[in-house]
Amino acid sequence: MVTTIKKGTSRKKIIDVLKKRKTKTKGLDLKKYCGSISLEEDPLEMQKKWRNEWE
């Protein structure tokens, strides 16, 4: 969904539009999994290693 806000729109109007736009999405709530992974290796090093596998 795209919301277009034109120059000169009042702050109250912008806040009202943004409040209407916030809707609860259906499906999986991924916030409950945030921080639940414990890694033994540095994520950046893992990424570099995975990228080098293609060479």
N, CA, C, O and CB atoms as a CASP TS submission, in Angstrom:
PFRMAT TS
TARGET T0000
AUTHOR 0000-0000-0000
METHOD Language model
MODEL 1
PARENT N/A
ATOM      1  N   MET     1       0.843  -1.168   0.000  1.00  0.00           N
ATOM      2  CA  MET     1       0.000   0.000   0.000  1.00  0.00           C
ATOM      3  C   MET     1       0.889   1.232   0.000  1.00  0.00           C
ATOM      4  O   MET     1       1.860   1.301   0.753  1.00  0.00           O
ATOM      5  CB  MET     1      -0.959  -0.003   1.210  1.00  0.00           C
ATOM      6  N   VAL     2       0.564   2.193  -0.831  1.00  0.00           N
ATOM      7  CA  VAL     2       1.335   3.426  -0.953  1.00  0.00           C
ATOM      8  C   VAL     2       0.498   4.582  -0.438  1.00  0.00           C
ATOM      9  O   VAL     2      -0.673   4.724  -0.787  1.00  0.00           O
ATOM     10  CB  VAL     2       1.773   3.674  -2.420  1.00  0.00           C
ATOM     11  N   THR     3       1.116   5.405   0.399  1.00  0.00           N
ATOM     12  CA  THR     3       0.450   6.593   0.915  1.00  0.00           C
ATOM     13  C   THR     3       1.174   7.802   0.367  1.00  0.00           C
ATOM     14  O   THR     3       2.382   7.945   0.558  1.00  0.00           O
ATOM     15  CB  THR     3       0.423   6.609   2.474  1.00  0.00           C
ATOM     16  N   THR     4       0.451   8.672  -0.311  1.00  0.00           N
ATOM     17  CA  THR     4       1.036   9.879  -0.869  1.00  0.00           C
ATOM     18  C   THR     4       0.664  11.053   0.013  1.00  0.00           C
ATOM     19  O   THR     4      -0.513  11.310   0.271  1.00  0.00           O
ATOM     20  CB  THR     4       0.567  10.108  -2.324  1.00  0.00           C
ATOM     21  N   ILE     5       1.685  11.764   0.472  1.00  0.00           N
ATOM     22  CA  ILE     5       1.475  12.952   1.301  1.00  0.00           C
ATOM     23  C   ILE     5       2.030  14.131   0.531  1.00  0.00           C
ATOM     24  O   ILE     5       3.213  14.163   0.194  1.00  0.00           O
ATOM     25  CB  ILE     5       2.159  12.816   2.716  1.00  0.00           C
ATOM     26  N   LYS     6       1.179  15.090   0.254  1.00  0.00           N
ATOM     27  CA  LYS     6       1.586  16.241  -0.540  1.00  0.00           C
ATOM     28  C   LYS     6       2.127  17.348   0.353  1.00  0.00           C
ATOM     29  O   LYS     6       1.802  17.438   1.537  1.00  0.00           O
ATOM     30  CB  LYS     6       0.415  16.757  -1.374  1.00  0.00           C
ATOM     31  N   LYS     7       2.950  18.177  -0.241  1.00  0.00           N
ATOM     32  CA  LYS     7       3.541  19.301   0.465  1.00  0.00           C
ATOM     33  C   LYS     7       2.431  20.223   0.969  1.00  0.00           C
ATOM     34  O   LYS     7       1.509  20.556   0.225  1.00  0.00           O
ATOM     35  CB  LYS     7       4.526  20.072  -0.451  1.00  0.00           C
ATOM     36  N   GLY     8       2.522  20.625   2.216  1.00  0.00           N
ATOM     37  CA  GLY     8       1.533  21.520   2.793  1.00  0.00           C
ATOM     38  C   GLY     8       0.448  20.798   3.581  1.00  0.00           C
ATOM     39  O   GLY     8      -0.428  21.441   4.159  1.00  0.00           O
ATOM     40  N   THR     9       0.498  19.471   3.610  1.00  0.00           N
ATOM     41  CA  THR     9      -0.483  18.703   4.365  1.00  0.00           C
ATOM     42  C   THR     9      -0.225  18.917   5.854  1.00  0.00           C
ATOM     43  O   THR     9       0.922  18.897   6.303  1.00  0.00           O
ATOM     44  CB  THR     9      -0.419  17.184   3.997  1.00  0.00           C
ATOM     45  N   SER    10      -1.289  19.121   6.608  1.00  0.00           N
ATOM     46  CA  SER    10      -1.130  19.405   8.035  1.00  0.00           C
ATOM     47  C   SER    10      -0.625  18.168   8.785  1.00  0.00           C
ATOM     48  O   SER    10      -0.820  17.035   8.345  1.00  0.00           O
ATOM     49  CB  SER    10      -2.465  19.883   8.637  1.00  0.00           C
ATOM     50  N   ARG    11       0.014  18.406   9.902  1.00  0.00           N
ATOM     51  CA  ARG    11       0.569  17.331  10.723  1.00  0.00           C
ATOM     52  C   ARG    11      -0.543  16.413  11.217  1.00  0.00           C
ATOM     53  O   ARG    11      -0.375  15.194  11.249  1.00  0.00           O
ATOM     54  CB  ARG    11       1.355  17.909  11.915  1.00  0.00           C
ATOM     55  N   LYS    12      -1.671  16.991  11.599  1.00  0.00           N
ATOM     56  CA  LYS    12      -2.807  16.199  12.084  1.00  0.00           C
ATOM     57  C   LYS    12      -3.308  15.248  10.994  1.00  0.00           C
ATOM     58  O   LYS    12      -3.605  14.085  11.267  1.00  0.00           O
ATOM     59  CB  LYS    12      -3.953  17.127  12.551  1.00  0.00           C
ATOM     60  N   LYS    13      -3.398  15.742   9.780  1.00  0.00           N
ATOM     61  CA  LYS    13      -3.863  14.928   8.661  1.00  0.00           C
ATOM     62  C   LYS    13      -2.895  13.768   8.385  1.00  0.00           C
ATOM     63  O   LYS    13      -3.322  12.648   8.104  1.00  0.00           O
ATOM     64  CB  LYS    13      -4.024  15.798   7.402  1.00  0.00           C
ATOM     65  N   ILE    14      -1.597  14.049   8.468  1.00  0.00           N
ATOM     66  CA  ILE    14      -0.595  13.012   8.237  1.00  0.00           C
ATOM     67  C   ILE    14      -0.711  11.926   9.302  1.00  0.00           C
ATOM     68  O   ILE    14      -0.673  10.737   8.986  1.00  0.00           O
ATOM     69  CB  ILE    14       0.827  13.616   8.232  1.00  0.00           C
ATOM     70  N   ILE    15      -0.850  12.332  10.559  1.00  0.00           N
ATOM     71  CA  ILE    15      -0.972  11.370  11.656  1.00  0.00           C
ATOM     72  C   ILE    15      -2.218  10.520  11.486  1.00  0.00           C
ATOM     73  O   ILE    15      -2.177   9.310  11.710  1.00  0.00           O
ATOM     74  CB  ILE    15      -1.006  12.091  13.008  1.00  0.00           C
ATOM     75  N   ASP    16      -3.333  11.141  11.092  1.00  0.00           N
ATOM     76  CA  ASP    16      -4.571  10.392  10.870  1.00  0.00           C
ATOM     77  C   ASP    16      -4.404   9.350   9.765  1.00  0.00           C
ATOM     78  O   ASP    16      -4.864   8.217   9.902  1.00  0.00           O
ATOM     79  CB  ASP    16      -5.712  11.348  10.517  1.00  0.00           C
ATOM     80  N   VAL    17      -3.752   9.730   8.682  1.00  0.00           N
ATOM     81  CA  VAL    17      -3.544   8.807   7.561  1.00  0.00           C
ATOM     82  C   VAL    17      -2.670   7.635   7.998  1.00  0.00           C
ATOM     83  O   VAL    17      -2.952   6.489   7.650  1.00  0.00           O
ATOM     84  CB  VAL    17      -2.897   9.538   6.360  1.00  0.00           C
ATOM     85  N   LEU    18      -1.610   7.917   8.761  1.00  0.00           N
ATOM     86  CA  LEU    18      -0.711   6.856   9.196  1.00  0.00           C
ATOM     87  C   LEU    18      -1.384   5.924  10.197  1.00  0.00           C
ATOM     88  O   LEU    18      -1.105   4.725  10.196  1.00  0.00           O
ATOM     89  CB  LEU    18       0.546   7.452   9.807  1.00  0.00           C
ATOM     90  N   LYS    19      -2.259   6.440  11.046  1.00  0.00           N
ATOM     91  CA  LYS    19      -2.983   5.596  11.997  1.00  0.00           C
ATOM     92  C   LYS    19      -3.930   4.652  11.275  1.00  0.00           C
ATOM     93  O   LYS    19      -4.061   3.490  11.659  1.00  0.00           O
ATOM     94  CB  LYS    19      -3.760   6.456  12.996  1.00  0.00           C
ATOM     95  N   LYS    20      -4.585   5.137  10.241  1.00  0.00           N
ATOM     96  CA  LYS    20      -5.496   4.295   9.462  1.00  0.00           C
ATOM     97  C   LYS    20      -4.722   3.190   8.747  1.00  0.00           C
ATOM     98  O   LYS    20      -5.239   2.092   8.542  1.00  0.00           O
ATOM     99  CB  LYS    20      -6.281   5.145   8.440  1.00  0.00           C
ATOM    100  N   ARG    21      -3.494   3.486   8.376  1.00  0.00           N
ATOM    101  CA  ARG    21      -2.691   2.557   7.597  1.00  0.00           C
ATOM    102  C   ARG    21      -2.192   1.390   8.440  1.00  0.00           C
ATOM    103  O   ARG    21      -1.973   0.301   7.910  1.00  0.00           O
ATOM    104  CB  ARG    21      -1.519   3.282   6.976  1.00  0.00           C
ATOM    105  N   LYS    22      -2.011   1.594   9.733  1.00  0.00           N
ATOM    106  CA  LYS    22      -1.505   0.533  10.597  1.00  0.00           C
ATOM    107  C   LYS    22      -2.575  -0.529  10.787  1.00  0.00           C
ATOM    108  O   LYS    22      -3.589  -0.306  11.449  1.00  0.00           O
ATOM    109  CB  LYS    22      -1.055   1.099  11.961  1.00  0.00           C
ATOM    110  N   THR    23      -2.332  -1.665  10.202  1.00  0.00           N
ATOM    111  CA  THR    23      -3.249  -2.789  10.342  1.00  0.00           C
ATOM    112  C   THR    23      -2.461  -4.007  10.772  1.00  0.00           C
ATOM    113  O   THR    23      -1.296  -4.161  10.405  1.00  0.00           O
ATOM    114  CB  THR    23      -4.014  -3.064   9.021  1.00  0.00           C
ATOM    115  N   LYS    24      -3.068  -4.843  11.523  1.00  0.00           N
ATOM    116  CA  LYS    24      -2.431  -6.079  11.962  1.00  0.00           C
ATOM    117  C   LYS    24      -2.379  -7.034  10.775  1.00  0.00           C
ATOM    118  O   LYS    24      -3.394  -7.314  10.137  1.00  0.00           O
ATOM    119  CB  LYS    24      -3.196  -6.719  13.170  1.00  0.00           C
ATOM    120  N   THR    25      -1.190  -7.522  10.497  1.00  0.00           N
ATOM    121  CA  THR    25      -1.041  -8.447   9.386  1.00  0.00           C
ATOM    122  C   THR    25      -1.446  -9.842   9.826  1.00  0.00           C
ATOM    123  O   THR    25      -1.257 -10.225  10.980  1.00  0.00           O
ATOM    124  CB  THR    25       0.404  -8.441   8.857  1.00  0.00           C
ATOM    125  N   LYS    26      -1.990 -10.577   8.914  1.00  0.00           N
ATOM    126  CA  LYS    26      -2.363 -11.960   9.181  1.00  0.00           C
ATOM    127  C   LYS    26      -1.128 -12.823   9.018  1.00  0.00           C
ATOM    128  O   LYS    26      -0.275 -12.555   8.171  1.00  0.00           O
ATOM    129  CB  LYS    26      -3.507 -12.435   8.237  1.00  0.00           C
ATOM    130  N   GLY    27      -1.040 -13.831   9.811  1.00  0.00           N
ATOM    131  CA  GLY    27       0.064 -14.755   9.644  1.00  0.00           C
ATOM    132  C   GLY    27       0.956 -14.834  10.853  1.00  0.00           C
ATOM    133  O   GLY    27       0.508 -14.672  11.989  1.00  0.00           O
ATOM    134  N   LEU    28       2.208 -15.081  10.603  1.00  0.00           N
ATOM    135  CA  LEU    28       3.201 -15.368  11.629  1.00  0.00           C
ATOM    136  C   LEU    28       3.741 -14.090  12.251  1.00  0.00           C
ATOM    137  O   LEU    28       4.069 -13.139  11.541  1.00  0.00           O
ATOM    138  CB  LEU    28       4.341 -16.186  11.045  1.00  0.00           C
ATOM    139  N   ASP    29       3.835 -14.067  13.584  1.00  0.00           N
ATOM    140  CA  ASP    29       4.413 -12.935  14.297  1.00  0.00           C
ATOM    141  C   ASP    29       5.902 -13.227  14.505  1.00  0.00           C
ATOM    142  O   ASP    29       6.269 -13.992  15.396  1.00  0.00           O
ATOM    143  CB  ASP    29       3.677 -12.683  15.669  1.00  0.00           C
ATOM    144  N   LEU    30       6.748 -12.619  13.686  1.00  0.00           N
ATOM    145  CA  LEU    30       8.177 -12.912  13.727  1.00  0.00           C
ATOM    146  C   LEU    30       8.892 -12.218  14.875  1.00  0.00           C
ATOM    147  O   LEU    30      10.027 -12.576  15.188  1.00  0.00           O
ATOM    148  CB  LEU    30       8.814 -12.515  12.429  1.00  0.00           C
ATOM    149  N   LYS    31       8.269 -11.245  15.505  1.00  0.00           N
ATOM    150  CA  LYS    31       8.908 -10.538  16.612  1.00  0.00           C
ATOM    151  C   LYS    31       9.201 -11.465  17.785  1.00  0.00           C
ATOM    152  O   LYS    31      10.141 -11.224  18.542  1.00  0.00           O
ATOM    153  CB  LYS    31       8.030  -9.387  17.073  1.00  0.00           C
ATOM    154  N   LYS    32       8.416 -12.513  17.943  1.00  0.00           N
ATOM    155  CA  LYS    32       8.637 -13.413  19.070  1.00  0.00           C
ATOM    156  C   LYS    32       9.921 -14.227  18.900  1.00  0.00           C
ATOM    157  O   LYS    32      10.433 -14.772  19.878  1.00  0.00           O
ATOM    158  CB  LYS    32       7.445 -14.350  19.233  1.00  0.00           C
ATOM    159  N   TYR    33      10.448 -14.320  17.683  1.00  0.00           N
ATOM    160  CA  TYR    33      11.680 -15.052  17.431  1.00  0.00           C
ATOM    161  C   TYR    33      12.915 -14.158  17.444  1.00  0.00           C
ATOM    162  O   TYR    33      14.034 -14.653  17.309  1.00  0.00           O
ATOM    163  CB  TYR    33      11.587 -15.761  16.112  1.00  0.00           C
ATOM    164  N   CYS    34      12.734 -12.877  17.600  1.00  0.00           N
ATOM    165  CA  CYS    34      13.847 -11.926  17.590  1.00  0.00           C
ATOM    166  C   CYS    34      14.800 -12.220  18.751  1.00  0.00           C
ATOM    167  O   CYS    34      14.385 -12.242  19.910  1.00  0.00           O
ATOM    168  CB  CYS    34      13.322 -10.469  17.673  1.00  0.00           C
ATOM    169  N   GLY    35      16.065 -12.441  18.439  1.00  0.00           N
ATOM    170  CA  GLY    35      17.076 -12.699  19.452  1.00  0.00           C
ATOM    171  C   GLY    35      17.096 -14.109  19.981  1.00  0.00           C
ATOM    172  O   GLY    35      17.772 -14.371  20.976  1.00  0.00           O
ATOM    173  N   SER    36      16.386 -15.029  19.361  1.00  0.00           N
ATOM    174  CA  SER    36      16.313 -16.392  19.882  1.00  0.00           C
ATOM    175  C   SER    36      17.410 -17.307  19.353  1.00  0.00           C
ATOM    176  O   SER    36      17.543 -18.439  19.818  1.00  0.00           O
ATOM    177  CB  SER    36      14.981 -16.982  19.554  1.00  0.00           C
ATOM    178  N   ILE    37      18.197 -16.836  18.389  1.00  0.00           N
ATOM    179  CA  ILE    37      19.265 -17.659  17.823  1.00  0.00           C
ATOM    180  C   ILE    37      20.570 -17.364  18.564  1.00  0.00           C
ATOM    181  O   ILE    37      20.938 -16.204  18.747  1.00  0.00           O
ATOM    182  CB  ILE    37      19.424 -17.395  16.292  1.00  0.00           C
ATOM    183  N   SER    38      21.249 -18.399  18.978  1.00  0.00           N
ATOM    184  CA  SER    38      22.568 -18.215  19.579  1.00  0.00           C
ATOM    185  C   SER    38      23.594 -18.800  18.617  1.00  0.00           C
ATOM    186  O   SER    38      23.603 -20.005  18.365  1.00  0.00           O
ATOM    187  CB  SER    38      22.661 -18.894  21.000  1.00  0.00           C
ATOM    188  N   LEU    39      24.447 -17.952  18.086  1.00  0.00           N
ATOM    189  CA  LEU    39      25.443 -18.366  17.102  1.00  0.00           C
ATOM    190  C   LEU    39      26.795 -18.524  17.770  1.00  0.00           C
ATOM    191  O   LEU    39      27.142 -17.765  18.675  1.00  0.00           O
ATOM    192  CB  LEU    39      25.530 -17.353  15.948  1.00  0.00           C
ATOM    193  N   GLU    40      27.555 -19.509  17.326  1.00  0.00           N
ATOM    194  CA  GLU    40      28.889 -19.720  17.855  1.00  0.00           C
ATOM    195  C   GLU    40      29.945 -19.044  16.996  1.00  0.00           C
ATOM    196  O   GLU    40      31.099 -18.921  17.407  1.00  0.00           O
ATOM    197  CB  GLU    40      29.179 -21.199  17.964  1.00  0.00           C
ATOM    198  N   GLU    41      29.556 -18.606  15.807  1.00  0.00           N
ATOM    199  CA  GLU    41      30.482 -17.966  14.882  1.00  0.00           C
ATOM    200  C   GLU    41      29.966 -16.564  14.575  1.00  0.00           C
ATOM    201  O   GLU    41      28.763 -16.309  14.639  1.00  0.00           O
ATOM    202  CB  GLU    41      30.647 -18.804  13.574  1.00  0.00           C
ATOM    203  N   ASP    42      30.881 -15.663  14.244  1.00  0.00           N
ATOM    204  CA  ASP    42      30.515 -14.297  13.900  1.00  0.00           C
ATOM    205  C   ASP    42      29.672 -14.302  12.620  1.00  0.00           C
ATOM    206  O   ASP    42      30.086 -14.890  11.622  1.00  0.00           O
ATOM    207  CB  ASP    42      31.783 -13.414  13.724  1.00  0.00           C
ATOM    208  N   PRO    43      28.496 -13.659  12.629  1.00  0.00           N
ATOM    209  CA  PRO    43      27.623 -13.668  11.452  1.00  0.00           C
ATOM    210  C   PRO    43      28.293 -13.116  10.193  1.00  0.00           C
ATOM    211  O   PRO    43      28.035 -13.602   9.092  1.00  0.00           O
ATOM    212  CB  PRO    43      26.380 -12.872  11.742  1.00  0.00           C
ATOM    213  N   LEU    44      29.143 -12.113  10.347  1.00  0.00           N
ATOM    214  CA  LEU    44      29.828 -11.554   9.191  1.00  0.00           C
ATOM    215  C   LEU    44      30.799 -12.563   8.578  1.00  0.00           C
ATOM    216  O   LEU    44      30.906 -12.670   7.356  1.00  0.00           O
ATOM    217  CB  LEU    44      30.571 -10.282   9.584  1.00  0.00           C
ATOM    218  N   GLU    45      31.497 -13.292   9.427  1.00  0.00           N
ATOM    219  CA  GLU    45      32.415 -14.323   8.934  1.00  0.00           C
ATOM    220  C   GLU    45      31.645 -15.454   8.251  1.00  0.00           C
ATOM    221  O   GLU    45      32.097 -15.989   7.239  1.00  0.00           O
ATOM    222  CB  GLU    45      33.267 -14.885  10.091  1.00  0.00           C
ATOM    223  N   MET    46      30.499 -15.814   8.795  1.00  0.00           N
ATOM    224  CA  MET    46      29.663 -16.843   8.176  1.00  0.00           C
ATOM    225  C   MET    46      29.232 -16.408   6.775  1.00  0.00           C
ATOM    226  O   MET    46      29.272 -17.192   5.827  1.00  0.00           O
ATOM    227  CB  MET    46      28.426 -17.137   9.052  1.00  0.00           C
ATOM    228  N   GLN    47      28.821 -15.149   6.666  1.00  0.00           N
ATOM    229  CA  GLN    47      28.370 -14.628   5.380  1.00  0.00           C
ATOM    230  C   GLN    47      29.506 -14.640   4.359  1.00  0.00           C
ATOM    231  O   GLN    47      29.303 -15.036   3.211  1.00  0.00           O
ATOM    232  CB  GLN    47      27.819 -13.206   5.543  1.00  0.00           C
ATOM    233  N   LYS    48      30.689 -14.213   4.766  1.00  0.00           N
ATOM    234  CA  LYS    48      31.835 -14.220   3.857  1.00  0.00           C
ATOM    235  C   LYS    48      32.156 -15.642   3.398  1.00  0.00           C
ATOM    236  O   LYS    48      32.446 -15.868   2.223  1.00  0.00           O
ATOM    237  CB  LYS    48      33.063 -13.592   4.537  1.00  0.00           C
ATOM    238  N   LYS    49      32.105 -16.598   4.325  1.00  0.00           N
ATOM    239  CA  LYS    49      32.391 -17.996   3.994  1.00  0.00           C
ATOM    240  C   LYS    49      31.366 -18.529   3.000  1.00  0.00           C
ATOM    241  O   LYS    49      31.724 -19.214   2.042  1.00  0.00           O
ATOM    242  CB  LYS    49      32.399 -18.866   5.268  1.00  0.00           C
ATOM    243  N   TRP    50      30.088 -18.214   3.225  1.00  0.00           N
ATOM    244  CA  TRP    50      29.018 -18.693   2.331  1.00  0.00           C
ATOM    245  C   TRP    50      29.157 -18.083   0.950  1.00  0.00           C
ATOM    246  O   TRP    50      28.911 -18.754  -0.052  1.00  0.00           O
ATOM    247  CB  TRP    50      27.630 -18.361   2.911  1.00  0.00           C
ATOM    248  N   ARG    51      29.547 -16.826   0.885  1.00  0.00           N
ATOM    249  CA  ARG    51      29.723 -16.179  -0.423  1.00  0.00           C
ATOM    250  C   ARG    51      30.900 -16.779  -1.191  1.00  0.00           C
ATOM    251  O   ARG    51      30.855 -16.886  -2.417  1.00  0.00           O
ATOM    252  CB  ARG    51      29.935 -14.669  -0.244  1.00  0.00           C
ATOM    253  N   ASN    52      31.944 -17.166  -0.477  1.00  0.00           N
ATOM    254  CA  ASN    52      33.119 -17.745  -1.131  1.00  0.00           C
ATOM    255  C   ASN    52      32.871 -19.160  -1.637  1.00  0.00           C
ATOM    256  O   ASN    52      33.637 -19.662  -2.459  1.00  0.00           O
ATOM    257  CB  ASN    52      34.289 -17.750  -0.177  1.00  0.00           C
ATOM    258  N   GLU    53      31.813 -19.811  -1.159  1.00  0.00           N
ATOM    259  CA  GLU    53      31.514 -21.165  -1.631  1.00  0.00           C
ATOM    260  C   GLU    53      31.115 -21.176  -3.108  1.00  0.00           C
ATOM    261  O   GLU    53      31.227 -22.211  -3.765  1.00  0.00           O
ATOM    262  CB  GLU    53      30.398 -21.781  -0.788  1.00  0.00           C
ATOM    263  N   TRP    54      30.661 -20.064  -3.628  1.00  0.00           N
ATOM    264  CA  TRP    54      30.213 -19.995  -5.024  1.00  0.00           C
ATOM    265  C   TRP    54      31.380 -19.885  -6.002  1.00  0.00           C
ATOM    266  O   TRP    54      31.201 -20.088  -7.203  1.00  0.00           O
ATOM    267  CB  TRP    54      29.277 -18.810  -5.212  1.00  0.00           C
ATOM    268  N   GLU    55      32.552 -19.572  -5.508  1.00  0.00           N
ATOM    269  CA  GLU    55      33.689 -19.385  -6.415  1.00  0.00           C
ATOM    270  C   GLU    55      34.333 -20.698  -6.797  1.00  0.00           C
ATOM    271  O   GLU    55      35.302 -20.712  -7.555  1.00  0.00           O
ATOM    272  CB  GLU    55      34.721 -18.482  -5.785  1.00  0.00           C
TER
END
